[in-house]
């Protein structure tokens, strides 16, 4: 994939996430995609921060959307190459302090195969 195509996947990712459109978000992922997040490690220690597959992703994000109806990500920077996108954004939730976040999307054959979240 070209860097431009991977950037378009990142834009679709933010659009789906911010609309809390779970099915559109999941459509960007490979069926066996892996996702690592420090928040996941805190809320579900048994995962050690890693979930695998769309069912696990669906459960994780549905819980987040249900608990945090005002959850919104504001893009600050996107950098892409032929196999990944590095995304920087601000996480906003009503009543909470904004959080700076970085996330890497590894992309293969037009689908996200691995995502890693870093909080700052």
C-alpha positions as CSV (number, residue, x, y, z in Angstrom):
1,X,0.0,0.0,0.0
2,X,1.1,3.5,-0.6
3,X,1.6,6.1,2.2
4,X,-1.4,8.0,0.7
5,X,-3.7,5.0,0.9
6,X,-2.6,4.3,4.5
7,X,-3.3,8.0,5.4
8,X,-6.8,7.6,3.9
9,X,-7.4,4.5,6.2
10,X,-6.3,6.7,9.2
11,X,-8.8,9.4,8.2
12,X,-11.6,6.8,7.9
13,X,-10.5,5.4,11.3
14,X,-10.9,8.9,13.0
15,X,-14.2,9.5,11.2
16,X,-15.6,6.1,12.4
17,X,-14.2,6.4,15.9
18,X,-15.5,9.9,16.5
19,X,-18.9,8.9,15.2
20,X,-18.8,5.9,17.6
21,X,-19.7,3.8,14.5
22,X,-18.4,0.5,15.7
23,X,-19.1,-1.5,12.5
24,X,-17.4,1.0,10.3
25,X,-14.4,1.1,12.6
26,X,-14.1,-2.7,12.7
27,X,-14.4,-2.9,8.9
28,X,-10.9,-1.3,8.7
29,X,-9.4,-4.2,10.7
30,X,-8.2,-7.6,9.6
31,X,-10.3,-10.4,11.3
32,X,-7.3,-11.4,13.4
33,X,-6.0,-7.9,14.1
34,X,-4.3,-7.3,17.4
35,X,-4.7,-4.2,19.6
36,X,-2.5,-3.1,22.5
37,X,-3.5,-0.3,24.9
38,X,-2.4,0.8,28.4
39,X,-6.1,1.6,29.1
40,X,-7.0,-2.0,28.2
41,X,-4.3,-3.3,30.5
42,X,-5.8,-1.2,33.4
43,X,-9.4,-2.1,32.8
44,X,-8.8,-5.7,31.9
45,X,-5.5,-6.8,33.5
46,X,-6.0,-10.4,32.4
47,X,-5.3,-9.3,28.8
48,X,-2.0,-7.7,29.7
49,X,-3.1,-4.9,27.4
50,X,-3.5,-7.0,24.3
51,X,-6.7,-8.2,22.5
52,X,-6.9,-10.3,19.4
53,X,-9.6,-10.4,16.8
54,X,-12.7,-8.4,15.8
55,X,-14.9,-9.8,18.6
56,X,-12.4,-8.7,21.2
57,X,-12.1,-5.3,19.6
58,X,-15.9,-4.9,19.3
59,X,-16.3,-5.7,23.0
60,X,-13.5,-3.3,24.0
61,X,-14.7,-0.3,22.0
62,X,-18.4,-0.9,22.7
63,X,-17.6,-0.7,26.4
64,X,-15.7,2.5,25.8
65,X,-18.5,4.1,23.8
66,X,-21.1,3.1,26.4
67,X,-19.0,4.4,29.3
68,X,-17.8,7.5,27.6
69,X,-20.4,8.9,25.3
70,X,-18.5,12.2,24.8
71,X,-15.2,10.4,23.9
72,X,-13.6,12.2,20.9
73,X,-10.2,12.2,19.3
74,X,-8.7,15.4,17.7
75,X,-6.0,14.7,15.2
76,X,-2.8,16.7,15.7
77,X,-0.5,14.8,13.3
78,X,-0.5,11.9,10.9
79,X,2.7,10.3,9.4
80,X,2.5,7.4,7.0
81,X,4.7,5.1,5.0
82,X,3.9,2.0,3.0
83,X,3.1,-0.3,5.9
84,X,2.0,1.9,8.9
85,X,0.5,5.2,10.1
86,X,1.8,7.0,13.2
87,X,-1.1,9.0,14.6
88,X,-0.9,11.7,17.3
89,X,-4.2,13.0,18.8
90,X,-5.8,14.5,21.8
91,X,-8.3,12.3,23.7
92,X,-11.2,14.3,25.1
93,X,-13.9,13.2,27.5
94,X,-16.3,15.5,29.2
95,X,-15.2,16.0,32.8
96,X,-11.7,14.6,32.3
97,X,-8.4,16.3,31.5
98,X,-7.4,16.0,27.9
99,X,-4.8,13.3,27.2
100,X,-2.1,13.3,24.5
101,X,-2.0,10.0,22.7
102,X,0.1,8.4,20.0
103,X,-1.0,5.3,18.1
104,X,0.6,3.2,15.4
105,X,-1.5,1.3,12.9
106,X,0.3,-1.5,11.0
107,X,-1.5,-2.0,7.7
108,X,-1.3,-5.0,5.4
109,X,-3.4,-5.5,2.2
110,X,-5.6,-2.5,3.1
111,X,-6.5,-3.7,6.6
112,X,-5.2,-2.8,10.0
113,X,-3.4,-5.9,11.4
114,X,-1.9,-4.4,14.6
115,X,-2.5,-1.2,16.5
116,X,-0.5,0.1,19.5
117,X,-1.5,3.0,21.7
118,X,0.9,5.1,23.8
119,X,-0.3,7.7,26.3
120,X,1.8,10.8,27.2
